[in-house]
């Protein structure tokens, strides 16, 4: 372990002495974040609704279905997308294509069935394996339960009073009572209800993590150059004559890159929290997990670049090419949500897309730890892949 830490400490000293390190890892991310954030904040008609898009079709149109529509419109998790020309089949296809997170259809005759005490099955199209699908189902179930309880209360009032005309006033009073319950639970796993709080409507919500990831990859130039310099001045050959193994050498370099990236992420996240009003710390555990797995992933990529590059020029080229390709493909410049399902699926070949998914779930949607487990797992997989490729190449190159 001491040999690994010695190599790590040596690399960190060399990296922190290089002005390019701070240029790529700190100065340029802040400058481009502010630039793009202000550029994209102007000219819009208002803050973007961060709630999940859910198709909606009301085939009933009677009192109870209209009341239920009002309950659904008040959701803080999803927003209803109403298309007068929509059909149940068309909505199902849009969900399958990824254009909608889910779709809800209220069948004809629902109000009459509910008044008679019969169950009213809503038609819901959703991907149950997706985290967003489970979140929508939970919020929809809560709205349906409120409606069912209000209907039951109104029917009891009618039965006691013997007057059918008492149903609508009793229903309205029961629904109004939900707005001011005697016990209120604050659910921190859903999108905050106040659009002015947290990061909702903040123009930096996408640009800040996007620029942070882009320049984290660009900053690998200096880390790769350290490894190139180590080979050119024959320091590597001298290390190999000692009891230090190849794995220890790789781990030492890898640990230095990861520590450097974590330092960058911490500084930029603090900057975003304090200066840009991005609520990273609202879900501190989720933020920490995404930050750590992203550092491990990009660190593995930096290690691979350092092993492959033979000259300082190659180190620059091998770092800048992944920066442009992975950043553009992964949605660092343009959010994948607006590019369509096909390009979004292709974009997730890039680890940048998975990292942005994690940060967007935290910042834009206010979701918690469960929402970042899949992105973090994907990033950890990329980290293992990059490290194994670097170890294989390093073993062949130093044999």
C-alpha positions as CSV (number, residue, x, y, z in Angstrom):
1,X,0.0,0.0,0.0
2,X,2.9,2.4,0.8
3,X,4.3,2.0,-2.8
4,X,0.8,2.8,-4.2
5,X,0.5,5.9,-2.1
6,X,4.1,7.0,-2.9
7,X,3.3,7.0,-6.6
8,X,0.0,8.8,-5.9
9,X,1.7,11.5,-3.9
10,X,4.3,11.9,-6.6
11,X,1.7,12.3,-9.3
12,X,-0.4,14.8,-7.3
13,X,2.7,17.0,-6.7
14,X,3.4,17.1,-10.4
15,X,-0.2,17.7,-11.3
16,X,-0.8,20.5,-8.8
17,X,2.4,22.3,-10.1
18,X,1.0,22.3,-13.6
19,X,-1.0,25.5,-14.3
20,X,-2.9,23.6,-17.0
21,X,-4.5,21.4,-14.3
22,X,-6.3,24.3,-12.7
23,X,-7.1,25.8,-16.1
24,X,-9.0,22.7,-17.3
25,X,-10.4,21.5,-14.0
26,X,-11.5,24.7,-12.4
27,X,-11.2,27.9,-14.3
28,X,-12.7,26.8,-17.7
29,X,-15.6,24.8,-16.2
30,X,-16.7,27.9,-14.2
31,X,-16.3,30.2,-17.1
32,X,-18.1,28.1,-19.6
33,X,-20.9,27.2,-17.1
34,X,-21.6,30.9,-16.5
35,X,-21.4,31.7,-20.2
36,X,-23.7,29.0,-21.4
37,X,-26.0,29.4,-18.4
38,X,-26.7,33.0,-19.1
39,X,-26.8,32.4,-22.9
40,X,-29.6,29.8,-22.4
41,X,-31.5,31.7,-19.8
42,X,-32.4,34.5,-22.1
43,X,-34.9,34.4,-24.9
44,X,-37.1,31.8,-23.3
45,X,-40.7,32.2,-22.4
46,X,-40.2,31.1,-18.9
47,X,-38.7,28.4,-16.7
48,X,-38.9,24.8,-18.1
49,X,-41.3,22.5,-16.3
50,X,-39.0,19.8,-14.8
51,X,-41.9,17.4,-14.2
52,X,-42.2,14.2,-16.2
53,X,-44.4,14.4,-19.3
54,X,-47.5,12.1,-19.0
55,X,-50.0,11.8,-21.8
56,X,-53.6,12.2,-20.8
57,X,-56.9,11.3,-22.4
58,X,-60.3,11.8,-20.7
59,X,-63.0,9.8,-22.5
60,X,-65.6,10.4,-19.7
61,X,-65.9,14.2,-19.3
62,X,-68.3,14.0,-16.4
63,X,-68.0,15.6,-12.9
64,X,-65.9,12.9,-11.2
65,X,-63.4,12.5,-14.1
66,X,-63.0,16.3,-14.2
67,X,-62.3,16.3,-10.4
68,X,-59.7,13.6,-10.9
69,X,-58.2,15.6,-13.7
70,X,-57.7,18.5,-11.3
71,X,-56.0,16.2,-8.8
72,X,-53.6,14.9,-11.5
73,X,-52.8,18.4,-12.8
74,X,-51.7,19.3,-9.3
75,X,-49.1,16.6,-9.2
76,X,-45.5,17.7,-8.4
77,X,-44.0,14.6,-10.1
78,X,-45.6,14.7,-13.6
79,X,-47.4,17.1,-15.9
80,X,-50.3,16.2,-18.1
81,X,-49.8,16.4,-21.9
82,X,-53.2,16.8,-23.4
83,X,-53.7,16.2,-27.2
84,X,-57.3,16.4,-28.4
85,X,-56.4,14.1,-31.3
86,X,-54.8,11.4,-29.1
87,X,-56.0,7.9,-28.9
88,X,-55.2,5.2,-26.4
89,X,-53.2,3.3,-29.0
90,X,-51.3,6.4,-30.0
91,X,-50.5,7.2,-26.3
92,X,-49.3,3.7,-25.8
93,X,-47.0,4.0,-28.8
94,X,-45.6,7.3,-27.5
95,X,-44.7,5.7,-24.2
96,X,-43.0,2.8,-26.0
97,X,-41.1,5.3,-28.2
98,X,-39.9,7.2,-25.1
99,X,-41.7,10.4,-26.1
100,X,-43.8,10.2,-22.9
101,X,-42.8,8.9,-19.5
102,X,-46.3,7.4,-19.1
103,X,-49.9,7.8,-20.3
104,X,-53.3,7.9,-18.5
105,X,-56.7,7.2,-20.0
106,X,-59.9,7.7,-18.1
107,X,-62.5,5.4,-19.8
108,X,-66.0,6.5,-20.7
109,X,-68.6,5.9,-18.1
110,X,-66.2,6.3,-15.2
111,X,-68.2,8.9,-13.3
112,X,-71.4,6.9,-13.4
113,X,-69.6,3.7,-12.3
114,X,-67.9,5.5,-9.4
115,X,-71.2,7.0,-8.2
116,X,-72.7,3.5,-8.3
117,X,-69.9,2.2,-6.1
118,X,-68.3,0.2,-8.9
119,X,-64.5,0.1,-9.3
120,X,-63.1,2.3,-12.1
121,X,-59.9,0.9,-13.6
122,X,-57.8,3.6,-15.2
123,X,-55.8,2.7,-18.2
124,X,-52.1,3.5,-17.5
125,X,-49.3,2.9,-19.9
126,X,-45.9,3.0,-18.2
127,X,-42.6,1.1,-18.1
128,X,-42.7,-0.5,-14.7
129,X,-38.9,-1.3,-14.8
130,X,-38.1,2.4,-15.1
131,X,-37.6,4.5,-11.9
132,X,-39.6,7.3,-13.4
133,X,-42.5,4.8,-14.1
134,X,-42.5,3.7,-10.5
135,X,-42.5,7.3,-9.3
136,X,-45.4,8.2,-11.6
137,X,-47.4,5.1,-10.5
138,X,-46.9,6.0,-6.9
139,X,-48.2,9.6,-7.3
140,X,-51.1,8.4,-9.5
141,X,-52.1,5.9,-6.9
142,X,-52.1,8.6,-4.2
143,X,-54.4,10.8,-6.4
144,X,-56.7,7.9,-7.1
145,X,-56.9,7.0,-3.3
146,X,-57.8,10.6,-2.5
147,X,-60.6,10.5,-5.1
148,X,-61.9,7.2,-4.0
149,X,-62.1,8.3,-0.3
150,X,-63.8,11.5,-1.3
151,X,-66.4,9.6,-3.3
152,X,-66.9,7.2,-0.4
153,X,-67.5,10.1,1.9
154,X,-70.0,11.7,-0.4
155,X,-71.9,8.4,-0.8
156,X,-72.1,8.1,3.0
157,X,-73.5,11.7,3.2
158,X,-76.1,10.8,0.6
159,X,-77.1,7.6,2.4
160,X,-77.5,9.5,5.7
161,X,-79.3,12.5,4.4
162,X,-81.4,10.6,1.9
163,X,-80.8,13.4,-0.7
164,X,-79.1,12.7,-3.9
165,X,-78.4,16.4,-4.4
166,X,-76.0,16.3,-1.4
167,X,-73.5,14.2,-3.4
168,X,-71.7,17.0,-5.3
169,X,-71.3,19.4,-2.3
170,X,-70.1,16.6,-0.1
171,X,-67.6,15.5,-2.7
172,X,-66.3,19.1,-3.1
173,X,-65.9,19.4,0.7
174,X,-64.1,16.1,1.0
175,X,-61.6,17.0,-1.8
176,X,-61.1,20.4,-0.3
177,X,-60.2,18.8,3.1
178,X,-57.3,17.0,1.4
179,X,-55.7,20.4,0.8
180,X,-55.4,21.0,4.5
181,X,-54.9,17.7,6.2
182,X,-54.4,17.5,10.0
183,X,-51.1,15.7,9.5
184,X,-48.8,16.6,6.7
185,X,-45.8,14.5,5.5
186,X,-43.0,16.2,3.5
187,X,-41.8,13.8,0.9
188,X,-38.3,14.7,-0.1
189,X,-38.2,12.1,-2.9
190,X,-40.6,13.9,-5.1
191,X,-40.1,17.2,-7.1
192,X,-40.6,20.2,-4.7
193,X,-43.9,21.8,-5.0
194,X,-42.6,25.4,-5.1
195,X,-41.1,26.1,-8.5
196,X,-39.1,29.0,-7.1
197,X,-37.2,26.8,-4.7
198,X,-34.3,24.5,-5.2
199,X,-32.9,24.2,-8.8
200,X,-36.2,24.2,-10.7
201,X,-36.2,26.8,-13.5
202,X,-32.5,27.4,-12.9
203,X,-30.7,27.9,-16.2
204,X,-27.5,26.3,-14.8
205,X,-29.2,23.0,-13.9
206,X,-27.9,21.3,-17.1
207,X,-24.9,23.5,-18.0
208,X,-23.1,23.2,-14.7
209,X,-22.8,19.4,-14.5
210,X,-22.3,19.3,-18.3
211,X,-19.4,21.6,-18.3
212,X,-18.0,20.0,-15.2
213,X,-17.9,16.6,-16.9
214,X,-16.6,17.9,-20.2
215,X,-13.6,19.6,-18.7
216,X,-13.0,16.7,-16.3
217,X,-12.2,14.7,-19.4
218,X,-10.2,17.6,-20.9
219,X,-8.2,17.8,-17.7
220,X,-6.9,14.2,-18.3
221,X,-4.3,15.8,-20.5
222,X,-2.0,16.7,-17.6
223,X,-2.5,13.3,-16.0
224,X,-1.6,11.5,-19.2
225,X,1.4,13.7,-19.7
226,X,2.7,12.8,-16.3
227,X,2.6,9.1,-17.3
228,X,4.2,9.9,-20.6
229,X,7.0,11.9,-18.9
230,X,7.5,9.0,-16.5
231,X,8.3,6.7,-19.4
232,X,10.4,9.3,-21.3
233,X,12.7,10.0,-18.4
234,X,13.0,6.3,-17.7
235,X,11.5,6.7,-14.2
236,X,9.1,3.9,-15.0
237,X,11.9,1.5,-15.9
238,X,13.6,2.3,-12.6
239,X,10.4,1.7,-10.6
240,X,10.0,-1.7,-12.4
241,X,13.4,-2.8,-11.1
242,X,12.1,-2.5,-7.6
243,X,9.7,-4.7,-5.7
244,X,6.8,-2.5,-7.0
245,X,4.4,-4.5,-9.2
246,X,2.7,-3.2,-12.4
247,X,-0.6,-3.3,-10.6
248,X,0.7,-1.1,-7.8
249,X,2.0,1.4,-10.4
250,X,-1.3,1.5,-12.2
251,X,-3.3,1.8,-8.9
252,X,-1.0,4.7,-7.8
253,X,-1.6,6.6,-11.0
254,X,-5.3,5.8,-10.9
255,X,-5.7,6.9,-7.3
256,X,-4.0,10.3,-8.1
257,X,-6.3,10.9,-11.0
258,X,-9.4,10.0,-9.0
259,X,-8.4,12.2,-6.1
260,X,-7.8,15.1,-8.5
261,X,-11.2,14.6,-10.1
262,X,-12.9,14.4,-6.7
263,X,-11.3,17.6,-5.7
264,X,-12.5,19.3,-8.9
265,X,-16.1,18.0,-8.4
266,X,-16.2,19.1,-4.8
267,X,-15.0,22.6,-5.6
268,X,-17.5,22.9,-8.6
269,X,-20.4,21.5,-6.6
270,X,-19.7,23.9,-3.8
271,X,-19.5,26.7,-6.3
272,X,-22.8,25.5,-7.9
273,X,-24.5,25.3,-4.5
274,X,-23.4,28.7,-3.2
275,X,-23.1,30.8,-6.3
276,X,-25.5,29.2,-8.8
277,X,-28.1,28.2,-6.3
278,X,-28.1,24.5,-7.5
279,X,-29.4,22.2,-4.8
280,X,-26.8,19.4,-4.9
281,X,-27.0,19.0,-1.1
282,X,-30.7,18.4,-1.0
283,X,-29.8,14.8,-1.8
284,X,-26.3,14.7,-0.5
285,X,-26.0,10.9,-0.5
286,X,-27.1,10.7,-4.1
287,X,-24.8,13.5,-5.2
288,X,-21.9,11.8,-3.4
289,X,-22.6,8.5,-5.2
290,X,-22.8,10.0,-8.6
291,X,-19.7,12.1,-8.0
292,X,-17.7,9.1,-6.8
293,X,-18.6,6.8,-9.6
294,X,-18.1,9.5,-12.2
295,X,-14.6,10.2,-10.8
296,X,-13.8,6.4,-10.9
297,X,-15.1,6.2,-14.5
298,X,-13.2,9.3,-15.9
299,X,-10.2,8.3,-13.8
300,X,-10.2,4.9,-15.6
301,X,-10.4,6.7,-18.9
302,X,-7.4,8.9,-17.9
303,X,-5.4,5.9,-16.9
304,X,-6.1,4.3,-20.3
305,X,-5.1,7.4,-22.1
306,X,-1.9,7.7,-20.1
307,X,-1.0,4.1,-21.0
308,X,-1.8,4.5,-24.7
309,X,-0.1,7.9,-25.3
310,X,3.6,7.8,-26.3
311,X,4.2,11.5,-26.6
312,X,2.8,14.7,-25.0
313,X,1.1,15.5,-28.3
314,X,-0.7,12.1,-28.3
315,X,-1.7,12.7,-24.7
316,X,-3.4,16.0,-25.8
317,X,-5.1,14.4,-28.8
318,X,-6.2,11.3,-26.9
319,X,-7.8,13.5,-24.2
320,X,-9.4,16.1,-26.4
321,X,-11.0,13.6,-28.8
322,X,-12.9,11.8,-26.0
323,X,-13.9,15.1,-24.6
324,X,-15.6,16.3,-27.8
325,X,-17.1,12.9,-28.7
326,X,-18.3,11.7,-25.3
327,X,-19.5,15.2,-24.2
328,X,-21.5,15.9,-27.4
329,X,-22.8,12.4,-27.7
330,X,-23.7,12.2,-23.9
331,X,-25.7,15.4,-23.9
332,X,-23.3,17.8,-22.2
333,X,-24.0,20.4,-24.9
334,X,-27.7,19.6,-25.7
335,X,-29.9,17.7,-23.3
336,X,-30.7,14.2,-24.6
337,X,-34.3,14.7,-23.5
338,X,-35.0,17.0,-26.5
339,X,-33.1,14.9,-29.1
340,X,-35.6,12.1,-29.4
341,X,-35.5,8.5,-28.2
342,X,-33.2,7.2,-30.9
343,X,-30.4,9.6,-30.3
344,X,-30.9,9.4,-26.6
345,X,-30.4,5.7,-26.7
346,X,-27.3,6.1,-28.8
347,X,-26.0,8.9,-26.5
348,X,-26.1,6.5,-23.5
349,X,-23.1,4.7,-25.0
350,X,-21.2,7.6,-23.5
351,X,-20.6,7.5,-19.8
352,X,-21.3,11.3,-19.7
353,X,-25.0,10.6,-20.4
354,X,-25.2,8.3,-17.4
355,X,-23.5,10.9,-15.1
356,X,-25.8,13.6,-16.4
357,X,-28.8,11.4,-15.8
358,X,-27.8,11.1,-12.2
359,X,-27.2,14.8,-11.7
360,X,-30.4,15.7,-13.5
361,X,-32.5,13.3,-11.3
362,X,-31.1,15.2,-8.3
363,X,-31.1,18.8,-9.6
364,X,-34.0,19.0,-12.0
365,X,-36.4,16.3,-10.7
366,X,-35.6,16.4,-6.9
367,X,-35.3,12.6,-6.8
368,X,-33.3,10.7,-4.2
369,X,-30.8,7.9,-3.9
370,X,-32.8,5.3,-5.7
371,X,-32.9,7.4,-8.9
372,X,-29.1,7.4,-9.2
373,X,-28.5,3.7,-8.6
374,X,-28.7,2.7,-12.3
375,X,-26.6,5.6,-13.6
376,X,-24.0,4.9,-10.9
377,X,-23.9,1.2,-11.7
378,X,-23.3,2.0,-15.4
379,X,-20.5,4.4,-14.5
380,X,-18.9,1.8,-12.2
381,X,-19.1,-0.7,-15.1
382,X,-17.3,1.8,-17.4
383,X,-14.7,2.3,-14.7
384,X,-13.9,-1.4,-14.5
385,X,-13.8,-1.7,-18.3
386,X,-11.3,1.3,-18.7
387,X,-9.1,0.0,-15.9
388,X,-8.9,-3.5,-17.3
389,X,-8.1,-2.2,-20.7
390,X,-5.4,0.0,-19.2
391,X,-4.0,-2.9,-17.2
392,X,-3.9,-5.2,-20.3
393,X,-2.2,-2.5,-22.5
394,X,0.3,-1.6,-19.7
395,X,1.3,-5.2,-19.2
396,X,1.9,-5.7,-22.9
397,X,3.8,-2.4,-23.3
398,X,6.1,-2.9,-20.3
399,X,6.7,-6.6,-20.9
